[in-house]
């Protein structure tokens, strides 16, 4: 697959995930984290298996032979991260949750180096720092010292656990190159739903929902659940987990843009922060070109 398609998929995945924050606030008021997690993946499942069958035409016997890894991915990515995210928002503010979530690329970067032995270059590290600074500018509106004045509560700790869970999901995703991404997501979602079903039956689901909540659930099922997971898993087949992880900084930027379209204001500082995020992403992904240029220069000098 061409490199620019991989980067486009990463951008779309995080754009759709940003919408999860925007639409999710309408749904969390009516559905519990458990109920919302189950509902979104139940709807998504009706799309994932047909898409996998007609687009990828996988060898399903081969897919199911990887059931242990897919089950773990279902626990981490389908249940774990989503449930913990919605649970965290019940105890903390969206600003705190987004701030903690911005640490996710650093965790993926760190654990990819430790577990997958991915190379850590100066360019990746610099891009990571610049993007993190951009996110902090967006979140604190230019008052960086505000970061040290936030009192972290139970929700912040739950959010920290959520991004740790997503880190391991991303690393497991790198180990399934032989399984088509849509098929892997579909089977993982099925395992996640089966695991959640007993808990949902006990808690029940509140119906009917308001119009806003229904739209929110449908959006979350179609775009963050189907679109983002497929694009993310496709990208992990062609890119290091650490390099893909830095794109998660874009969630904050896209959330700000979507909020602006819905009538909220965006300051100049937030715009500058957004540019820093994109610069950091560029530096992280331009490492190979820079290295090639450096090699050519050395040969000319020789």
Backbone torsions as a table, in degrees:
resi	resn	phi	psi	omega
1	UNK	NA	139.6	-179.5
2	UNK	-66.0	145.1	-172.9
3	UNK	-61.3	-38.3	-176.7
4	UNK	-68.1	-25.7	175.0
5	UNK	-69.1	-38.7	178.5
6	UNK	-61.4	-46.0	179.9
7	UNK	-65.7	-37.1	176.9
8	UNK	-63.3	-41.7	178.7
9	UNK	-62.9	-39.8	178.5
10	UNK	-64.5	-40.5	178.9
11	UNK	-65.0	-45.1	179.5
12	UNK	-64.3	-39.9	179.6
13	UNK	-58.1	-44.8	-178.0
14	UNK	-76.8	-28.3	173.7
15	UNK	-63.3	-45.4	179.4
16	UNK	-65.9	-39.1	178.1
17	UNK	-65.1	-33.7	176.7
18	UNK	-61.4	-38.3	177.0
19	UNK	-62.6	-23.1	177.8
20	UNK	-61.9	-38.0	177.8
21	UNK	-68.7	-40.0	-175.6
22	UNK	-69.7	-50.6	-178.3
23	UNK	-79.5	-27.6	-177.5
24	UNK	-61.9	-31.0	-177.3
25	UNK	-66.6	-23.6	176.4
26	UNK	-78.5	-29.0	-173.4
27	UNK	-87.8	-38.4	-176.7
28	UNK	-60.5	-26.9	179.2
29	UNK	-68.7	-19.6	-176.5
30	UNK	-115.9	-25.8	179.7
31	UNK	-119.8	143.8	176.5
32	UNK	-72.3	162.6	177.2
33	UNK	-54.0	-40.0	178.6
34	UNK	-64.3	-46.6	-178.2
35	UNK	-66.8	-39.7	179.2
36	UNK	-66.8	-42.7	178.4
37	UNK	-60.4	-44.0	-179.5
38	UNK	-68.1	-43.9	-176.3
39	UNK	-63.0	-44.8	-176.2
40	UNK	-64.8	-39.0	-177.3
41	UNK	-81.1	-25.0	174.6
42	UNK	-65.3	-44.8	177.0
43	UNK	-66.6	-41.5	-178.4
44	UNK	-63.5	-33.3	-176.2
45	UNK	-62.3	-32.2	-179.9
46	UNK	-69.1	-16.0	176.2
47	UNK	-100.2	-36.7	-172.4
48	UNK	-63.2	-47.8	-177.5
49	UNK	-66.4	-45.2	175.1
50	UNK	-61.6	-41.3	178.3
51	UNK	-61.6	-42.9	180.0
52	UNK	-64.3	-42.9	-175.3
53	UNK	-68.1	-43.7	-173.7
54	UNK	-87.9	-26.5	-179.4
55	UNK	-90.6	-47.9	-174.8
56	UNK	-93.4	-26.4	-176.3
57	UNK	45.8	59.1	-174.0
58	UNK	-75.9	162.7	168.2
59	UNK	-83.4	97.0	-171.9
60	UNK	-62.6	-30.5	176.8
61	UNK	-62.4	-39.9	178.7
62	UNK	-68.0	-37.3	178.4
63	UNK	-63.8	-46.9	-176.8
64	UNK	-69.6	-19.6	176.0
65	UNK	-66.4	-20.6	177.8
66	UNK	-95.0	27.3	-172.0
67	UNK	-61.6	-32.2	-179.1
68	UNK	-64.4	-47.7	178.5
69	UNK	-66.1	-41.4	180.0
70	UNK	-66.1	-33.8	176.5
71	UNK	-65.0	-44.6	177.9
72	UNK	-61.7	-41.1	177.8
73	UNK	-64.4	-34.9	176.9
74	UNK	-65.4	-40.0	179.3
75	UNK	-67.2	-44.2	-176.5
76	UNK	-76.5	-55.9	-171.0
77	UNK	-84.3	-39.5	-175.8
78	UNK	-81.7	-49.2	-177.8
79	UNK	-91.0	-57.7	-168.4
80	UNK	-55.3	-61.6	-174.3
81	UNK	-63.1	-47.1	-175.6
82	UNK	-65.4	-45.3	179.6
83	UNK	-62.8	-45.3	-178.2
84	UNK	-66.4	-35.8	177.5
85	UNK	-61.4	-50.1	-179.3
86	UNK	-67.7	-34.2	178.1
87	UNK	-66.2	-41.0	-179.5
88	UNK	-61.9	-38.2	-177.3
89	UNK	-68.6	-11.4	175.5
90	UNK	-79.7	-17.2	-175.1
91	UNK	-117.3	-19.4	-175.0
92	UNK	-129.8	169.5	179.0
93	UNK	-81.3	162.8	178.2
94	UNK	-65.5	-30.8	178.7
95	UNK	-65.3	-46.4	178.9
96	UNK	-62.9	-42.4	-179.0
97	UNK	-63.3	-42.6	179.4
98	UNK	-66.9	-36.6	178.9
99	UNK	-64.0	-45.0	178.3
100	UNK	-66.0	-39.8	-180.0
101	UNK	-62.9	-28.5	179.9
102	UNK	-67.7	-11.2	175.7
103	UNK	-81.4	-8.8	-174.6
104	UNK	-58.5	-46.9	179.0
105	UNK	-59.3	-35.5	178.9
106	UNK	-65.1	-39.2	178.5
107	UNK	-67.0	-43.7	177.7
108	UNK	-62.3	-41.9	178.1
109	UNK	-58.5	-46.5	-177.0
110	UNK	-68.7	-50.5	-175.9
111	UNK	-71.4	-28.3	175.5
112	UNK	-65.2	-37.5	178.2
113	UNK	-69.7	-37.8	-176.9
114	UNK	-78.2	-41.2	-173.1
115	UNK	-95.7	-47.7	-177.1
116	UNK	-90.7	-4.9	179.6
117	UNK	59.5	32.8	177.1
118	UNK	-72.0	145.2	-176.2
119	UNK	-72.2	139.2	178.1
120	UNK	-106.8	110.3	-178.4
121	UNK	-101.0	163.2	177.4
122	UNK	-63.2	-38.5	-179.7
123	UNK	-62.8	-43.5	178.5
124	UNK	-62.7	-44.8	-179.5
125	UNK	-63.1	-41.6	178.9
126	UNK	-65.9	-43.0	178.2
127	UNK	-62.2	-38.5	178.8
128	UNK	-62.3	-44.9	-178.2
129	UNK	-66.3	-44.2	-179.2
130	UNK	-64.1	-42.7	178.9
131	UNK	-64.5	-40.6	179.5
132	UNK	-63.6	-39.3	177.2
133	UNK	-63.9	-41.0	178.0
134	UNK	-61.8	-41.5	178.1
135	UNK	-63.5	-41.7	179.3
136	UNK	-63.5	-37.8	177.0
137	UNK	-62.4	-41.7	179.8
138	UNK	-65.3	-44.3	-174.6
139	UNK	-73.0	-35.9	-175.9
140	UNK	-100.4	0.5	-179.3
141	UNK	57.0	38.7	176.0
142	UNK	91.5	-10.5	179.9
143	UNK	-95.6	79.8	-172.8
144	UNK	-62.7	-30.9	-179.8
145	UNK	-65.9	-15.3	178.8
146	UNK	-63.0	-24.3	179.2
147	UNK	-58.4	-36.9	-176.2
148	UNK	-85.8	-1.6	-178.6
149	UNK	-105.6	1.7	-178.7
150	UNK	-83.6	130.5	176.1
151	UNK	-89.5	112.2	-177.7
152	UNK	-79.9	135.4	-177.3
153	UNK	-117.8	-165.3	-178.0
154	UNK	-59.5	-39.6	-179.9
155	UNK	-61.9	-38.5	178.2
156	UNK	-64.6	-39.6	178.8
157	UNK	-67.8	-38.2	177.0
158	UNK	-64.8	-39.7	179.0
159	UNK	-65.3	-36.9	176.2
160	UNK	-62.1	-40.9	176.2
161	UNK	-64.9	-36.4	-179.6
162	UNK	-62.5	-44.7	-178.4
163	UNK	-73.3	-26.1	174.5
164	UNK	-67.5	-40.4	177.0
165	UNK	-62.7	-43.4	179.8
166	UNK	-65.7	-33.1	177.9
167	UNK	-60.1	-46.2	179.8
168	UNK	-69.9	-32.5	175.4
169	UNK	-61.5	-44.2	-179.6
170	UNK	-64.7	-37.9	-179.9
171	UNK	-69.6	-40.3	176.5
172	UNK	-63.5	-36.1	179.7
173	UNK	-60.4	-30.1	178.8
174	UNK	-69.8	-20.9	-176.3
175	UNK	-88.7	1.0	-176.6
176	UNK	-115.0	43.3	-179.1
177	UNK	-64.6	-24.0	-177.0
178	UNK	-81.8	-11.8	-178.1
179	UNK	-105.0	128.5	177.8
180	UNK	-55.5	139.5	-171.7
181	UNK	-62.8	-39.5	-179.9
182	UNK	-68.1	-40.6	178.2
183	UNK	-62.6	-42.9	179.0
184	UNK	-62.5	-42.4	179.2
185	UNK	-66.0	-40.4	-179.3
186	UNK	-62.7	-48.4	-178.6
187	UNK	-67.0	-39.7	177.0
188	UNK	-61.1	-41.7	178.9
189	UNK	-64.6	-38.4	178.6
190	UNK	-63.1	-45.2	177.1
191	UNK	-61.0	-40.3	179.3
192	UNK	-63.7	-42.7	180.0
193	UNK	-65.9	-42.8	178.6
194	UNK	-61.0	-38.8	179.4
195	UNK	-68.2	-37.2	-178.1
196	UNK	-78.1	-26.0	-170.7
197	UNK	-51.7	-49.0	-179.4
198	UNK	-59.0	-37.9	-179.3
199	UNK	-70.0	-36.4	179.7
200	UNK	-69.5	-39.3	178.9
201	UNK	-62.1	-33.9	179.3
202	UNK	-73.5	-43.1	-175.9
203	UNK	-82.0	-30.4	-177.9
204	UNK	78.1	168.7	178.1
205	UNK	-126.3	132.5	-176.2
206	UNK	-81.5	120.1	175.4
207	UNK	-134.6	154.2	-2.5
208	UNK	-79.4	160.8	177.9
209	UNK	-100.1	160.8	176.0
210	UNK	-69.9	166.4	-179.5
211	UNK	-61.3	-41.0	-179.8
212	UNK	-64.0	-40.7	-179.4
213	UNK	-67.8	-39.2	178.2
214	UNK	-62.7	-46.3	177.7
215	UNK	-60.0	-40.9	179.8
216	UNK	-62.7	-45.2	-179.6
217	UNK	-64.5	-42.9	-180.0
218	UNK	-63.7	-44.2	178.1
219	UNK	-60.2	-48.5	-177.5
220	UNK	-62.6	-35.0	179.6
221	UNK	-70.7	-39.3	-175.4
222	UNK	-80.0	-47.7	-170.0
223	UNK	-95.9	-63.4	178.2
224	UNK	-64.0	-37.5	-175.5
225	UNK	-78.0	-48.0	-177.8
226	UNK	-90.0	-59.9	-175.1
227	UNK	-60.4	-52.8	-175.6
228	UNK	-64.1	-44.3	-177.5
229	UNK	-66.8	-37.8	178.7
230	UNK	-67.0	-48.5	-179.7
231	UNK	-62.9	-39.3	-179.9
232	UNK	-64.8	-46.4	-177.9
233	UNK	-69.2	-34.7	175.1
234	UNK	-63.0	-43.9	-178.1
235	UNK	-64.1	-37.1	-179.3
236	UNK	-68.5	-15.4	175.5
237	UNK	-75.8	-20.9	-172.0
238	UNK	-121.9	0.2	-174.1
239	UNK	-144.1	146.5	176.1
240	UNK	-59.6	144.7	179.7
241	UNK	-60.5	-35.9	179.8
242	UNK	-65.8	-39.0	-179.9
243	UNK	-72.1	-38.8	177.5
244	UNK	-68.0	-34.6	-176.0
245	UNK	-61.0	-33.2	-176.9
246	UNK	-66.4	-21.5	177.7
247	UNK	-66.4	-17.2	-179.7
248	UNK	-67.8	-15.8	172.7
249	UNK	-61.4	-26.0	-177.3
250	UNK	-67.8	-18.3	179.0
251	UNK	-57.5	-45.4	-179.7
252	UNK	-63.4	-42.3	-178.3
253	UNK	-65.9	-45.2	-179.8
254	UNK	-66.9	-33.7	177.1
255	UNK	-63.2	-40.9	177.8
256	UNK	-63.4	-41.3	-179.6
257	UNK	-65.6	-45.3	179.7
258	UNK	-63.5	-38.2	177.8
259	UNK	-64.0	-39.3	177.9
260	UNK	-62.1	-42.3	179.1
261	UNK	-64.8	-23.8	178.8
262	UNK	-91.6	6.7	173.2
263	UNK	111.9	-6.4	179.4
264	UNK	-83.2	152.6	-177.6
265	UNK	-89.0	150.7	175.9
266	UNK	-123.9	129.5	-176.5
267	UNK	-85.7	167.3	177.2
268	UNK	-61.5	-37.5	179.3
269	UNK	-62.3	-39.6	178.6
270	UNK	-65.9	-36.7	177.5
271	UNK	-65.2	-42.8	177.3
272	UNK	-61.1	-42.6	177.6
273	UNK	-60.3	-39.0	177.6
274	UNK	-62.3	-42.2	177.5
275	UNK	-62.2	-38.2	178.9
276	UNK	-63.9	-37.6	177.9
277	UNK	-61.7	-47.2	-179.2
278	UNK	-65.6	-36.6	176.5
279	UNK	-63.0	-42.3	178.8
280	UNK	-62.4	-40.9	177.5
281	UNK	-62.7	-41.6	179.6
282	UNK	-63.0	-45.7	-179.3
283	UNK	-62.4	-38.1	-179.4
284	UNK	-64.8	-35.7	-175.3
285	UNK	-97.3	-1.1	178.7
286	UNK	-100.3	10.9	-176.0
287	UNK	-60.2	-43.4	-176.3
288	UNK	-65.5	-41.8	179.8
289	UNK	-63.8	-43.1	179.8
290	UNK	-62.3	-38.7	-179.5
291	UNK	-65.9	-42.3	179.5
292	UNK	-63.6	-39.7	178.5
293	UNK	-64.1	-40.9	179.3
294	UNK	-63.0	-39.5	179.6
295	UNK	-65.4	-43.1	-179.8
296	UNK	-63.9	-39.1	179.8
297	UNK	-64.1	-41.6	-179.6
298	UNK	-63.3	-38.8	179.9
299	UNK	-66.2	-38.0	179.3
300	UNK	-65.8	-39.8	179.2
301	UNK	-66.4	-34.7	-179.0
302	UNK	-69.8	NA	NA
